[in-house]
Amino acid sequence: MLEKLGQGIRGTLQKVAKALFVDEKLIDALIKDIQRALLASDVNVQLVFDLSKRIKERAKAETAKGLTKKEQLINIVYEELTAFLGGDGKELKVESKPFKILLVGLYGSGKTTASGKLAKYFTKRGKKTAILGLDTMRPAAMDQIQQTVKGTGIRALIDQDSKDPVAIYKNYEDAVNKHDVAIIDTAGRDALSDDLIDEISKIKEAVDPDEIFLVMSADIGQTAKKQADAFHDHCGITGVIITKMDGTARGGGALSACAATDAPVHFLGVGEKIDDLEVFDAKRFVGRLLGMGDLASLVEKAQGAVTEEDAKDMEKRLLKGEFNLLDLYNQMEAMNKMGTLGNLVEMIPGMGQLKLPKDAINVQEGKLVQWKRAMDSMTKKELEEPDVIDSNRVKRIATGSGVKQDDIRGLIKQYKQSKKMVKLLKGDVNPEKLLKKLKHQYKG
């Protein structure tokens, strides 16, 4: 996520940390580096200059009590970037029933995909949710909604025949009213044309939504500000969802453009799965950008991936020193729900500053996929008692799963190492003894 921007700004702050003293020359160099990083990430030129001016003015002020000049400079960058990307933002509160969210945007922005992710977000929080399809321009839109909600408990309200979005809404209005939250998908155009404005205005009047979210793709570049301003002026948008943040797009344009309007970014689409939607928080985001981590998001992901009951059950088993491939399998399942290893590493404080080889992270993710496939071809006995897996069983599992025998042996090796560690930690509450054991284990 904005990898180059993060690397650029982190590199700049490391220069500040290593400098002998802070003077005007260092401040100017810092600002130029930040400007280069932001412009390379498609942030609007005028917004970059405005930000630079604020950082420079604050950097010349007297040092705050309790801070060194270096600490103050780094803190100013953190605070200004946070304010630049929306500051404290606006909390999304579901206070009415039904709580109606109208999604608007251009073709290709990912509105229909975002409607599914948003619906899943509310469903996971105990809200009875429906998606109402009002995109009558794109033939596949209704089918996509049906496919998206399959097996999720989310209701799809669609009409394959009508071409009048307002008529469709009125037909389904009673059904909408029976839900806690209704996500309303609308049609897009290649540009914000008069007919699109007219259509959205009519839908808005009929629906009377609680929120109007502009769905914007991260790859939109510097035209993002113009698009955000135009939608805001004509449609009165109250928030933004930025999609495709997991791709190669630089994304800075979309983020900063929205902050320049009165419509805060509420969510980021960070993957292809229906659960790949993150609540946007400028403070957390800048923390990750600067390599400070984001433990709050990591905890939220973990809570969404593992139930409290499962966590307690695992804790009891580990305290007894019990650990088998089923436990490893469950951990891997939870990890898969939490997202890619690359994203998880970003959230751990300090890890974002380490220059971890991207290839190494990708290889590890590939291993998890292979190991999971191998486990799917194992018998219950092999999963519960991995020690029974001999060379013949390895050969059979490899044939059944399509996974190389060496990779299966690697899985068994990982299991044995994990089991050894569980036994090592079992019942150890004395930190000194535990440290000695870990040191001995590491040497061994």
N, C-alpha and C positions, 0 to 999 in steps of 0.2 A: 504494500500500500504506500504510494508516493515514496518508493524506496530511494530514488536519487535525491529527492528533496530532503529526506531525513539524513542521508549520508552527508549531503552538502552542509547542512546546518550543524550537524554533530561535529563535523570536521572543523568548522569555524569556531565552535565553542571550545573545542580541545585546544585550539591555538590560544584562546583567551586564558584557559586554565594554565597553560605552560608559560605564558608571558611573565616577565619579571615585574612589570608594572603596567598600569592602564593609563594610556595617554590618548590624545586626540588622533594620533596616527593609527593606533590600534583600533579605536572606535570606528574610524573611517574604513579601515580594512575589513572589519567585522560587517559593517553595513553593506559594503560592496559585495562581499561573499554571500550575504543573505539575499541581496538583490539578484545576483546571478542564479542562485538556487531557486528562487521563486519564479523568475522569468523563464527558466528552463522547465519549470513545471506548469507552464501555461497560465500563470497568474497575470491578471490585467496590469498593464504598465503603470497606470495612474494609481491603482491601489498599492502597488509596490512602493512607489515614491512617497505616498502618504504614510505608509508604515515606516519607511526609512526615516522620514522626518521626525516622527514621534519617538522612535528609538534614540535618535541622535539628541533630541531635546532633553529627554529624560536622563540619558547617559551623562550629560554635562552637569546635571544637578548635583547637589551635595549627597554624599553617601549616607544611606539610612543607618540609624543606630543599630549596632549589632551585626552589621554586614561589612565585609571587605569590599573594595572597589570591584574586584573580579566577580564576587558573589552577586553584587548588585547588578552588574552588567548582564550576567547570565539570567538573573531573575527578571530583568527588564525585557529581555528577548522572549522569555517564557510567557510573561504576562501580555506582552503586545501581540504575540502570535495567537494566544488564546482569545484575546479580544477581537483580533483580525478574523478569526474563524467562527465568531458568534458569541464568544464569552460564555456566560452562564446559560444562554439559550432560553428555551421555553419548554417547560415540562408538559408532556402530552397527558392530559387527564381525561378519563372516560367518566363523564358526569351525567350524561343523559342516556336514555334508552328509547329507541336505538341510537347509538353514536355513529353518525354517518360521515365517512371520509370519502371525498370525491377526488379521484386521481386524474390529472390532466398532463399533457405533454405531447411532444412531436412523435412522428413515426420513428420506430427503432430505439426509443428511449428505454423500453422495457417495462411499460406500464402494467401489462397483463401478468408478467412474471412477478413484478413487485406487489401486485394485488394478492397473489397467492402467498407470498412471503409475509406480507403484513397481516393477512388473515390468520396464518399459522402463529404469528407472534402473539396475537390476542387470544387465540384458542389455547395456547400453552399457559396463558394467565387466567384460565377459567372462564373466558367469555364465549358465549354462544355466538358464532360468527358466520356471516354469509358473504358471498361475492356476487354482486349484481353486474351482469355484463351489458354495457350500453354501447359497446364498440360495434356499430352496424356497418362500418366501412371495410373492415378487414374480415374476410370470410372465415379464417381459421381462429379468430379470437374466441368465439364461444366454445369451440372444441378444446382450445388450449386451457380455458378455465375448467372445463370438465375433467381434463387430464390432470391438471394441477391439484385439484381438491380430492382426487380419488384416494380413498382410504385414510383421509385426514380428519373426518368428522365435520368438515366445513361444507356448508350447503352452497351449491351453485344455482343461481337464479338466472336462467338464460332463455332467450327466444331466438330460434334459428331462422324464423320467417320474417318477423317485423323489421322494417328499416327506420322506424321512428323511435329514437331513444327515450323520448318523453313518454310515449305511449307504453313502452316496455316498463318504465319505472312505475307508472300509475297502475299497470296490471299486477305488478309484484309488490305494491306498497304495503298491503296487509301482511305479506310474508316477511318483508323487511322489518316491520314493526314488532315481529315476534322474536327478533334477535337482539343481543346486547350490542353488537357491532356489525355494521354493514360497510363493506369496501366496494366502492362503485367505480368500475373501470369504464373509461370513455375512449372515443376514437381520437386518433392523431391526424396530423397532416405533415407535409414536407416543410411547411413554415406556418407561423402564426397568422393565418389568412383570415379574411373577414368572415368566411363561412364557418371556420372553426370557432372564432370568437362568438358568433351568433348561436352556434350549436351549444357551446358550453354555457352561455348565458341562459338559454332556455332550460337546460338541464339543472343548472344551479337554482333557478327560480322554482322549478318543480320539486327538487330534492330538499332544498334548504339545508345544506350540509353543515356539520359542526366544524369540519376542517376541509380545506382544499389543498391538496399536496401536488406540487409540480414534480414530476418524475423526470430526472435529467441524467443523461449518460455521462460518465466520467471522461469520455473521450471527446467531449464537445469543444474543448480548448478555450481560447479567449473570447469566443462569441457567447460564452455562458452568461456573462454579465448582461449583454443585450437581451438575450432570451429570458433571463430571470426577471429583468425590469419590465419587459413587454408583457409577460404573463401576469406579473404582479399588478401592473396598471390596468389591464383589461379584465382579469379574472379574480383579482383579490386573493391571491394564494396566501395561505397561512403557514405553510411549511414546505420542505423539500425532501425528496428521497433521491440520493445519488446512486445510480446503478453502475455495475461493471467496475467496481473498485479493485477487483482481483485481477484485472487484465493488465495490459502493458500501457494503458492510458496514464498520462501524467497526473490528471485529476485536480491539480491545483486551481485551474480556472473555474471549475464547477463549484468547488468548496468556497473559494474566496468571493465569487460572484454572488452567491446566496447570502453570505454574511453582509454584503454591501446593500442588500435590500432589507426589508423588515420581516422577511420570511426565513426563519432559521432552518438549518438542516436537522431533520429529526432522525433519519435512518440512512445507513449505507448498505448497499447490496455488495456482499463480499465473496460471492461464489454462486454456483449453479443450483445447489440444493435449496429446498424450500425453507430450511432452517438458517440459510446463510444471509441473515439480516442482522445488522448491529445497530443498536441505539447510538446515535452520534452525540458525543460529549466533547466539547472543544478542549477542556482541560485534560481529559484522558487521552485524547487524540494527540495533542501537542506533547504530552508526556511520553507517548510511544515514539513520536517523531524525533524527540530529543534523546531517546534511549533511556528514559526514566522508568519505562514499563507502565503497565496498566493492570494492577492486581484486581481491581474491582471488576473489570470485564472478564478476567480469567476466572474469578470466582463465580460470576454469573453463568459463564459457559459450562463450568464444572457442575453447577447446580442443575442446569438444564439437561446435562448428559447423564447424570447419575442420581437416582432417587435417594432420599435420606435413608430409606429402609435398606436399599442395596449397599449403601456406604457403611451402615452399622453392621450389616451381615459380614461384609468384607473385613471390617475391623476385628470382629470376633474371631474370624478364621485366622487372620494374621497373628493375633495375640496367642492363638493356640499353636502357631507355627505351621499351619496348614496352607498349602499353596500348590495348585495344579494348573494344567493348561487351560481349564475352564476359567480359572481366575484371570489368567493372562489374556484369554480370549475376551472376557468381559471388560478388562481394562482397555484393550485395543478397540472394542466397540465404542466405549465411552470417548476415547480419544478421537475416533472418527467423527463422532457427533460434534465434538468441540471445534473441529476445523483442521486446517493443515498445520503441520509442525512449524512451518515458517511463521504463521500468524501467532501461534502460541508462544514461540520464542520471543516475538516482539513485545509480548505483554509482561514478561518476567523482568523485573527491575535489574538493570545492568547488562542484560543479555543483548539488548538492542545496540549497545555500544561496541560489543564484540564483533569483529569482522568474521562471522562464521561463513565458511564456504557454502554457497547456495547449492552446489552439487551434492555436498554431504547431506544437507537437509532433504533434498529430493531423493537421494538414495535411501535414506532412512524411511521416508514415506512409502517408497516403492517396496521396501522390505515388509512393512506392515500389511500392505495389500497382498503380497505373496504368502505371508504367514497365515493371514486370515483364510485365504483360499485353501491352504494346506490343512488347516484345522477343520474346515468344512468337509474334508474327505476322511477324517479320522473317526474311529468308532468311539462310543461313549467311554469304554474302558481305557482306550489310548489317551483320551482327554483327561480322565480322572487319575490314571496311573501311567504317566508318560515314560516311566522307567522300563515299561514292557516293550517300548518301540525299539526293535532291533533292525538290522540291515534289510531283512525281508519286508518288514512292515514299512520301512522308509521307501523301498522300491514300489510297494503297492500304493502308498499315499501319493507318491510322485506321479504314478500312472493315472490315478483317479483325479488328481487336482491340476495336472499340467505344470506343477512347480518342480524345479530342479531338485535333485536329491541333496545337493550341497546346501540349498536354501533351507530345506527341511532340517538338516543337521544343525544349521545355524539357529533355527528356532529352538531345537532341543537344548542347544548350548545356552541360549538366552534364558530359557526356562530354568535350567540348572543353576545359572548365576543368580537369577532372581530368587529362587528357592533358598539358596545359600544365604543370601542377604536377609531374607525373612527370618530364617533360623537364627542368624547372627543378632538381629534386633529383638528377638523374642524375649520379653520380660526384662529387658535392660533399661533401667531407669537412671543408672549412675552415669552421668555424662563422661567422667574420666575413663571408666571402664569401656564405655561404648566407643570413645575416641580411639583407645588402644586397640580394640577389636577391629575397627574400621581400618586403622593404619596397617595392622597385621594382614588383614584381608586384602588390602590394596597391594602390599608387597608380594603376597602369595599369588 
